[in-house]
């Protein structure tokens, strides 16, 4: 009985060691991706203002775009910049971006949304 438990324990330890080494290979890439996303969003957050003015203006009219789009764009700019700062501060914990699209230039015709972060 004791030999069986020791054998299972050794197999369990080997399983843990191999699975961690597989995840360890991906960790640096995920960390660098998150740091890059954070830097890009912190710097390009201000571009949300003209982007949102254009989207709202095309959808609801010029006057609505220049007023509501401008105010919404400021809110999105602050949100994207703060999400970028958060990603920079926590880049050692690889999570998905909070802001969608992840980069402002990914889909310039799509309105920005903020979602829950998940582990990568």
N, C-alpha and C positions, 0 to 999 in steps of 0.2 A: 504494500500500500504506500509506504513511504517513498519507494523508488518511483512509483507512478506519479505521485504528487510532485516530486522533484523533476521528473521528465516533463510534465505538463508546465511547470514553472519555467523551465529552461526554454521550452517552445514559446511560451507566452512572452518571455523577455526578447527572444529573437524576433518575434513578430513585431513587438514595439520598436525595436531598433531599426528594422527595415522600413517600417511605415514612416518613421520620423525622418529617415534619410531621404525618402522620396519627397516629402514635403519641404525639407530643408533646401533642396535644389531649386524649388520654385520661389522660396521666400524672398531672395534678393530682387528678383524681377518684379514681384508684387509691390515691394517697398519702393522701388525706384519708380514704378508706374504711378503709385499714389503720390509720391513727392512731386513728380512732373505734373500730374493733374492739379495738385494743389497750387503749385507755382503759376501755372497757366491761368487758373481761375482767379487767383488773387490779383494778378496783373490785368487780366482782360475783363474784369467785372464791369468796368465803366462802359464797355461796348454794348451792354444790355440796354442802355437808354435808346440809342438810335435803332437797335434791333426791334425793341418792343414798340417804339413809335411807328415803325414801318409795318409791323404785323397788325397792330390794332388799326392803323390808318387804312390798310388794304381791306380789312374785314369790316370796319364800322364807319369809315369816312375820315376825311382829313382832319376836321375839327376834333373829333373824338380821339384820333390818334395823337394830335398835338397836346391834348389836355390829359386825358385818362392814360394814354400810352406813355406820356412823359412821366407821370407820377408812378405808374406801374413799373416803368423802366428803372426808375431810381430805386424802387423796392427790390427789384430783381438784381440790380447792380450791387446793392449792399449785400443781398443774400448770397450771390455768387462769390463776391470777394470774401465774405466771412466763411463760407464753405471752403474756399481755397485756403484761408488762414488755418482753419480747423484741420484740413488735410495735411498741411505742412507741420502743424504741431503734433499730429498723431500719426505721422507717416510710418512709424515702426509697427503699427497695428494695421495690417492690410485689409481694408474694407472697400466696398464699392463706393463710387462717388455719390454724394447726396443730391447733387444737382444733375438734372437731365435736360438736354444732352450734356455729356461729360465735359466737352469742350465747346465753347461758344461757336466755333467755326464748323462743328460737325453737321449741324442742320440749322442754317441761319433762318429758314422760313418756319421753324417750329417754335412755339412759345415755350419758355423755360418752365420746368416744374421741379419741385423738391420732393424727394422720396426718402424712405428710410434706408440707412446704410446696412449692408450685410457683409459678412466676412467673404473675402475673395477666395 
